[in-house]
Amino acid sequence: MANPLRIRSRSVCGLAAFLLAGVVAGPLAAGPITIFSEGVGGFVSSLGIDPVVGTSFAALAVSAFALTTLDTGTRLGRYAFAELF
């Protein structure tokens, strides 16, 4: 039979490791849009364009793509719903 104290200590140790990783990596973590935009900004800086301008335009392109995708999904949902009645 498994020792309940040993199982509990493993759970507490795992929870502590998870929380510590979140505290340490939390401020350093950036979202995927930020990572992509800064990568594009770094790339266009090699072409002679200011990295801030490149980052801004990349973020604008991502947000436009996201909004277009949401709009398309909404229109398709409305169309499918209209077909039911």
KEMARMI-95913 format. One record per residue: residue number from 0; x, y, z of N, C-alpha, C in turn. Coordinates in nm, 2 decimals, m for minus. Layout:
nr, n.c1, n.c2, n.c3, ca.c1, ca.c2, ca.c3, c.c1, c.c2, c.c3
NUM, X, Y, Z, X, Y, Z, X, Y, Z
...
This chain:
nr, n.c1, n.c2, n.c3, ca.c1, ca.c2, ca.c3, c.c1, c.c2, c.c3
0, 0.08, m0.12, 0.00, 0.00, 0.00, 0.00, 0.09, 0.12, 0.00
1, 0.05, 0.22, m0.08, 0.13, 0.35, m0.09, 0.12, 0.43, 0.04
2, 0.23, 0.49, 0.07, 0.23, 0.58, 0.18, 0.16, 0.71, 0.15
3, 0.05, 0.74, 0.22, m0.03, 0.87, 0.19, 0.06, 0.99, 0.21
4, 0.15, 0.99, 0.30, 0.23, 1.11, 0.33, 0.32, 1.13, 0.21
5, 0.38, 1.02, 0.16, 0.47, 1.04, 0.04, 0.40, 1.09, m0.08
6, 0.27, 1.05, m0.11, 0.19, 1.09, m0.22, 0.16, 1.24, m0.20
7, 0.13, 1.28, m0.08, 0.09, 1.42, m0.05, 0.21, 1.51, m0.07
8, 0.33, 1.46, m0.02, 0.45, 1.54, m0.03, 0.49, 1.56, m0.18
9, 0.47, 1.46, m0.26, 0.50, 1.48, m0.41, 0.40, 1.58, m0.47
10, 0.28, 1.58, m0.43, 0.18, 1.67, m0.48, 0.22, 1.81, m0.44
11, 0.26, 1.83, m0.32, 0.29, 1.96, m0.27, 0.42, 2.01, m0.34
12, 0.51, 1.92, m0.36, 0.64, 1.96, m0.43, 0.61, 1.99, m0.58
13, 0.52, 1.92, m0.64, 0.48, 1.95, m0.78, 0.41, 2.08, m0.79
14, 0.32, 2.11, m0.70, 0.25, 2.24, m0.70, 0.35, 2.35, m0.67
15, 0.44, 2.34, m0.58, 0.54, 2.44, m0.55, 0.63, 2.47, m0.67
16, 0.67, 2.36, m0.74, 0.75, 2.38, m0.87, 0.67, 2.46, m0.97
17, 0.54, 2.42, m0.99, 0.46, 2.49, m1.09, 0.44, 2.64, m1.06
18, 0.41, 2.67, m0.93, 0.40, 2.81, m0.89, 0.53, 2.89, m0.90
19, 0.64, 2.82, m0.87, 0.77, 2.89, m0.88, 0.80, 2.92, m1.02
20, 0.77, 2.83, m1.11, 0.80, 2.85, m1.25, 0.71, 2.96, m1.31
21, 0.59, 2.97, m1.26, 0.50, 3.08, m1.30, 0.55, 3.22, m1.25
22, 0.60, 3.22, m1.13, 0.65, 3.35, m1.07, 0.78, 3.39, m1.14
23, 0.87, 3.30, m1.17, 0.99, 3.33, m1.23, 0.98, 3.37, m1.38
24, 0.90, 3.29, m1.45, 0.89, 3.31, m1.60, 0.78, 3.41, m1.63
25, 0.69, 3.44, m1.54, 0.57, 3.52, m1.57, 0.61, 3.66, m1.63
26, 0.70, 3.73, m1.56, 0.73, 3.87, m1.62, 0.82, 3.86, m1.74
27, 0.88, 3.74, m1.77, 0.97, 3.73, m1.89, 0.89, 3.68, m2.01
28, 0.77, 3.62, m1.98, 0.69, 3.56, m2.09, 0.62, 3.67, m2.17
29, 0.62, 3.66, m2.30, 0.55, 3.75, m2.38, 0.45, 3.67, m2.46
30, 0.34, 3.73, m2.50, 0.24, 3.66, m2.58, 0.29, 3.63, m2.72
31, 0.22, 3.54, m2.79, 0.26, 3.51, m2.93, 0.26, 3.62, m3.03
32, 0.17, 3.72, m3.01, 0.16, 3.83, m3.10, 0.28, 3.92, m3.08
33, 0.32, 3.94, m2.95, 0.44, 4.02, m2.92, 0.57, 3.95, m2.98
34, 0.58, 3.82, m2.96, 0.69, 3.75, m3.01, 0.70, 3.76, m3.17
35, 0.59, 3.74, m3.23, 0.59, 3.75, m3.38, 0.62, 3.89, m3.43
36, 0.56, 3.99, m3.36, 0.57, 4.13, m3.41, 0.72, 4.17, m3.39
37, 0.78, 4.14, m3.28, 0.92, 4.18, m3.25, 1.01, 4.10, m3.35
38, 0.98, 3.98, m3.38, 1.06, 3.91, m3.48, 1.05, 3.97, m3.62
39, 0.93, 4.01, m3.66, 0.92, 4.08, m3.79, 0.99, 4.21, m3.78
40, 0.98, 4.28, m3.67, 1.05, 4.41, m3.65, 1.20, 4.40, m3.66
41, 1.25, 4.29, m3.61, 1.39, 4.26, m3.62, 1.43, 4.23, m3.76
42, 1.35, 4.16, m3.83, 1.38, 4.12, m3.97, 1.38, 4.24, m4.06
43, 1.28, 4.33, m4.05, 1.27, 4.45, m4.13, 1.38, 4.55, m4.10
44, 1.44, 4.54, m3.98, 1.55, 4.63, m3.95, 1.67, 4.60, m4.03
45, 1.68, 4.47, m4.07, 1.80, 4.44, m4.16, 1.77, 4.49, m4.30
46, 1.65, 4.53, m4.33, 1.62, 4.59, m4.46, 1.63, 4.74, m4.46
47, 1.66, 4.80, m4.34, 1.68, 4.94, m4.33, 1.56, 5.02, m4.28
48, 1.46, 4.94, m4.23, 1.34, 5.00, m4.18, 1.35, 5.00, m4.03
49, 1.30, 5.11, m3.96, 1.31, 5.12, m3.82, 1.24, 5.00, m3.75
50, 1.30, 4.93, m3.65, 1.24, 4.82, m3.59, 1.10, 4.85, m3.52
51, 1.09, 4.97, m3.47, 0.96, 5.01, m3.40, 0.85, 5.01, m3.51
52, 0.88, 5.07, m3.62, 0.78, 5.08, m3.73, 0.74, 4.94, m3.78
53, 0.84, 4.85, m3.80, 0.82, 4.71, m3.84, 0.74, 4.63, m3.74
54, 0.77, 4.65, m3.61, 0.69, 4.59, m3.50, 0.55, 4.63, m3.50
55, 0.53, 4.76, m3.52, 0.39, 4.82, m3.52, 0.31, 4.77, m3.63
56, 0.37, 4.76, m3.75, 0.30, 4.71, m3.87, 0.27, 4.56, m3.86
57, 0.36, 4.49, m3.80, 0.34, 4.35, m3.78, 0.22, 4.32, m3.69
58, 0.22, 4.40, m3.58, 0.11, 4.39, m3.48, m0.02, 4.43, m3.55
59, m0.02, 4.53, m3.63, m0.14, 4.57, m3.70, m0.19, 4.46, m3.79
60, m0.10, 4.40, m3.86, m0.14, 4.29, m3.96, m0.20, 4.17, m3.88
61, m0.14, 4.14, m3.77, m0.19, 4.03, m3.69, m0.33, 4.06, m3.64
62, m0.35, 4.18, m3.59, m0.48, 4.22, m3.54, m0.59, 4.22, m3.65
63, m0.55, 4.27, m3.77, m0.64, 4.28, m3.88, m0.68, 4.13, m3.92
64, m0.58, 4.04, m3.92, m0.61, 3.90, m3.95, m0.71, 3.84, m3.85
65, m0.68, 3.87, m3.72, m0.77, 3.81, m3.62, m0.91, 3.87, m3.63
66, m0.92, 4.00, m3.66, m1.06, 4.05, m3.67, m1.13, 4.00, m3.79
67, m1.06, 3.99, m3.90, m1.12, 3.93, m4.02, m1.16, 3.79, m4.00
68, m1.08, 3.71, m3.93, m1.12, 3.57, m3.90, m1.25, 3.57, m3.81
69, m1.25, 3.65, m3.71, m1.37, 3.66, m3.63, m1.50, 3.70, m3.71
70, m1.48, 3.80, m3.80, m1.59, 3.84, m3.88, m1.64, 3.73, m3.97
71, m1.55, 3.66, m4.03, m1.58, 3.55, m4.12, m1.66, 3.44, m4.04
72, m1.61, 3.41, m3.92, m1.67, 3.31, m3.84, m1.81, 3.35, m3.80
73, m1.83, 3.47, m3.77, m1.96, 3.52, m3.73, m2.06, 3.52, m3.85
74, m2.01, 3.56, m3.97, m2.10, 3.55, m4.09, m2.14, 3.41, m4.12
75, m2.04, 3.31, m4.11, m2.07, 3.17, m4.14, m2.17, 3.12, m4.03
76, m2.15, 3.16, m3.91, m2.24, 3.11, m3.81, m2.38, 3.17, m3.83
77, m2.39, 3.29, m3.87, m2.53, 3.35, m3.90, m2.59, 3.28, m4.02
78, m2.51, 3.25, m4.12, m2.56, 3.18, m4.24, m2.61, 3.04, m4.20
79, m2.53, 2.97, m4.12, m2.57, 2.83, m4.08, m2.70, 2.83, m4.00
80, m2.71, 2.94, m3.91, m2.82, 2.95, m3.83, m2.95, 2.98, m3.91
81, m2.93, 3.07, m4.01, m3.04, 3.10, m4.10, m3.09, 2.99, m4.18
82, m3.00, 2.89, m4.21, m3.05, 2.77, m4.28, m3.13, 2.68, m4.20
83, m3.13, 2.69, m4.07, m3.21, 2.60, m3.98, m3.35, 2.64, m3.99
84, m3.38, 2.77, m4.01, m3.52, 2.82, m4.01, m3.57, 2.87, m4.14
